[in-house]
């Protein structure tokens, strides 16, 4: 089995700040989950977001995608850490 441990820090050689990415979160599909995800993004990287939602084929999960502009590596690490701590979030890309 592979080790699923997350790295402690991002490789800053691969990032050029500020950078804009489509931040995608996969979560359990339930009412208002997108608002909770956006609240986390707003806390870490304040901005004006218009997310797109896409339910899974069976409707059990939903992907929430927002275009986020990171100013530094601390914001990237903080956002991934905060998202992973949410009990309904299954994956972040």
Secondary structure, 3 states (H helix, E strand, C coil): CCCCCCCCCCCHHHCCCCEEEEEEEEEECCCCHHHHHHHHHHHHCCCCCCCEEEECCCCCEEEEEEEEEECCHHHHHHHHHHHHHCCCEEEEC
